[in-house]
Amino acid sequence: MQSDYLCVFYGNHIDILNIIDSLKKINIIPIVKNESESARLAGFGIIDYQSKIYVHKDEYEKANELIKSIL
């Protein structure tokens, strides 16, 4: 991941979907990194079902405040 993007959340799929929806409502387009899905598509198995949400560093504070209010 490029240094212009920072991880704001790491969690399960349900929480990820809720946070993505909330971020899009305030015009922040997140990047979701799901290593288990990438491994599955490549034909490998992985047990970790966690995903990460990244946002541009300019939007980090706004996104972080929103996530704190959701959780």
C-alpha positions in Angstrom: 0.0 0.0 0.0 1.3 3.4 -0.9 2.3 5.8 1.9 -0.4 8.2 0.8 -3.0 5.8 2.4 -3.4 5.0 6.0 -5.3 2.1 7.7 -8.3 3.3 9.6 -9.9 0.0 10.5 -9.2 -3.7 10.7 -12.1 -6.1 11.3 -14.7 -8.5 10.1 -16.7 -8.3 6.9 -20.0 -7.0 8.5 -18.2 -4.1 10.3 -16.3 -3.3 7.1 -19.5 -3.0 5.0 -21.1 -0.7 7.6 -18.0 1.5 7.8 -17.6 1.7 4.0 -21.3 2.7 3.6 -20.8 5.4 6.2 -17.6 6.7 4.7 -19.2 7.0 1.2 -22.0 9.1 2.7 -19.5 11.7 3.7 -17.7 11.5 0.3 -14.7 9.4 1.4 -14.0 6.6 -1.0 -12.1 3.9 1.0 -9.8 1.1 -0.3 -10.5 -2.3 1.1 -7.8 -4.9 1.4 -9.0 -8.4 1.9 -6.1 -10.8 1.9 -8.3 -13.9 2.4 -10.4 -13.1 -0.6 -7.3 -12.5 -2.7 -5.8 -15.8 -1.6 -9.1 -17.6 -2.4 -9.2 -16.2 -5.9 -5.6 -17.2 -6.4 -6.5 -20.8 -5.3 -4.8 -20.7 -1.9 -6.4 -21.2 1.5 -6.2 -18.7 4.3 -7.9 -18.7 7.7 -7.8 -15.0 8.5 -11.2 -13.4 7.6 -10.2 -9.9 8.6 -10.2 -7.0 6.1 -8.5 -3.6 6.3 -9.9 -0.2 5.3 -7.5 2.4 4.0 -8.2 6.1 3.3 -6.1 8.9 1.8 -4.0 10.6 4.5 -5.8 13.9 3.8 -9.1 12.2 4.9 -7.7 10.2 7.8 -8.9 12.4 10.6 -12.4 12.8 9.3 -12.7 9.0 8.7 -11.2 8.2 12.1 -13.8 10.4 13.9 -16.6 8.8 11.9 -15.4 5.2 12.8 -15.1 6.1 16.5 -18.7 7.4 16.5 -19.9 4.2 14.8 -18.1 1.8 17.1 
